[in-house]
Amino acid sequence: MQIFILFLIISLLSLSSFWLGRRRSLRLVSGEIRRLHSLPVYYGLYMALWVGIPALLLLLVWFFAEDKVVTSLVLAEMPPDILAGASGPDPARVSLVLNDIRNIASGASAFSPVPEIQSAALRYAFLKQISFTLVILVSLATAVLSGFLALRWVTPLFRARNRVENAVKAFMIGCSVIAILTTVGIVLSLLVESWRFFGYVTPVDFLFGLEWSPQTAMRADQAGSSGSFGAVPLFAGTLLISLIAMLVAVPVGLMAAIYMAEYAPARVRGVVKPVLEILAGIPTVVYGFFAALTVAPLFRGIGQDIGLTISSESALAAGIVMGIMIVPFVSSLSDDVITAVPRAMREGSYGLGATRSETIRRVVLPAALPGIVGGILLAVSRAIGETMIVVMAAGLSANLTANPFEAVTTVTVQIVTLLVGDQEFDSPKTLAAFALGLVLFVMTLALNVVALHVVRKYREQYE
């Protein structure tokens, strides 16, 4: 709440400075014969940047440093015996004490049996309030001072447009660098932890092993202490569920796209397409509930009626519901690609005497095929990375089977399972999650590269 208040204050100051800079530039040009170098809006934006950026940087520093400074001041005044254990300073004890202090200061806990902790909580709340008051005053002072300094540069010959465009360019470069560094950090973390995992399990055993049982024992004399880390059952389950999902999503999504692009009137298209894309906004956990409580029992009952044994947690239920979830993805991409086919190709087909259905089958779909294939590959990547539906509908059993009526699991589900709870990242069980993540990353990256290559060929052909 405090951050929101500060951000609102800085935003109002920036808007006020924008109006002031624009007003000042208009007064200058009305009082002199010479023209302004830039439009008045650029002078206003220049003022807004000078007011907002220093205040926001100060707010960012305060956000990261305030709690550390306040807690250090509070802990420095506490008796050492409260923070120390039997053998000296205890970080766990300090963490517990700080947690009690924060709970009392925030009102989550009203009382502590230790008087020193109670007084420290009061001190903590007081310092927090002082810190918030100071940052408001300093931010206002910084914004006002920066505004007055920037106002001196608002002259008819000042190149405000160049300065604003350079600032926007620097911001975009910074965003690009953050995105690149984030990707590099993810890849490096996967590589480092996977390298540690392969120090326990060889890549051959991991990639080609047929048994997945990552539970390791606490003692070496317990059964199954070494675990089994053959990931083939996980890869098979992932491919099986993704295949079922694509068998549902591709025909339904493609037929819906053809109808909306070629047959539906404009009024119907304006209603059907938004309604269809509502499916993309439903949380995946809702699809998981639907699969576990409706689809899976329905399939099990149908199987009993016709003499088939269908598990209550099956790849079939998870795959069909996942396919329903991906239908808007395939439909939207295919619709855009089909609509982008030049109108002249359709008119040429009609001129040769072809019907609408023949034109769609022999002209439109072949022309749009590269883009449709690219969209399908992107949808496959979406299916491979899905977790919640599989957890709730397909189960956690790592069975190596091609039977869609049995329970299976996927790579993403096992990653979640391995990292749930308090884990120490020094055992093969936990490090296996990073190796699975690396394999999943490589698979989705390859699919995305192929999809982008296909779409690029399509664009080069028709743009």
HELIX and SHEET records of a PDB file:
HELIX    1   1 GLN A    2  GLY A   31  1                                  30    
HELIX    2   2 PRO A   40  ALA A   76  1                                  37    
HELIX    3   3 PRO A   80  LEU A   83  1                                   4    
HELIX    4   4 PRO A   91  SER A  106  1                                  16    
HELIX    5   5 PRO A  115  LEU A  151  1                                  37    
HELIX    6   6 ALA A  160  PHE A  197  1                                  38    
HELIX    7   7 PRO A  203  PHE A  208  1                                   6    
HELIX    8   8 VAL A  232  ILE A  258  1                                  27    
HELIX    9   9 TYR A  259  TYR A  263  3                                   5    
HELIX   10  10 ALA A  266  GLU A  277  1                                  12    
HELIX   11  11 ILE A  278  GLY A  281  5                                   4    
HELIX   12  12 THR A  284  PHE A  290  1                                   7    
HELIX   13  13 ALA A  291  VAL A  295  3                                   5    
HELIX   14  14 ALA A  296  ILE A  306  1                                  11    
HELIX   15  15 ALA A  315  THR A  339  1                                  25    
HELIX   16  16 ARG A  343  GLY A  351  1                                   9    
HELIX   17  17 ARG A  356  THR A  359  1                                   4    
HELIX   18  18 ILE A  360  VAL A  364  3                                   5    
HELIX   19  19 LEU A  365  ILE A  384  1                                  20    
HELIX   20  20 MET A  388  ALA A  393  1                                   6    
HELIX   21  21 VAL A  411  LEU A  419  1                                   9    
HELIX   22  22 PRO A  428  TYR A  462  1                                  35    
SHEET    1   A 2 ALA A  84  GLY A  85  0                                        
SHEET    2   A 2 GLY A  88  PRO A  89 -1                                        
SHEET    1   B 2 TRP A 212  SER A 213  0                                        
SHEET    2   B 2 SER A 228  PHE A 229 -1                                        
END                                                                             
